[in-house]
Amino acid sequence: MEEIPARLSGKPSWLISQLAVHVGRMAFRGFAETGARGYHYRILASLQEFGPASQAQLGRWGRMDRSDVVAAVTQLAEQGFVERQPDPEHGRRNRVLLTEAGAAQLERMDVVLDRMQEELLAPLPAPQRQEFVRMLGVLLAEHDPS
């Protein structure tokens, strides 16, 4: 690894941003193995956990921009992983539903993501991994604008 100025390497914000770039690349490569993207995972995971939802709700759950949700849902629908159906409560709105094929795709993506987590956290012993994840959650909860 190349040397990093101490002024940078001692700043948590810099370290987090550099790690985020690395994790983004790892996720992109991993999800590409399943023909998917990170937005697909967010949508499929949300549908699996919370059930049918509007695209707007999927965007809120997955912290995604509306246009990204529309594009990702369209891609997932084309692959048969989700279906759009009219929302019985709102005539002009669609609900997005997870299909059996989508649940299977989510499982494939989980395998890739679990492998990526293991690779990412490999330098840390198990107790430190749990503490690291807990601390990240605390920081995100404090600074999450939503």
Buried (B, 14 or more C-beta within 10 A) or exposed (E): EEEEEEEEEEEEEBEEEEEEEEEEEBBEEBBEEBEBBBBBBBBBBBBBEEEBBBBEBBBBBBEBEEEBBBBBBEBBBEBEBBBBEEBEEEEEEBBBBBBEEBEEBBEBBBEBBEEBBEEBBEEEEEEEBEEEEEEEEEEEEEEEEE
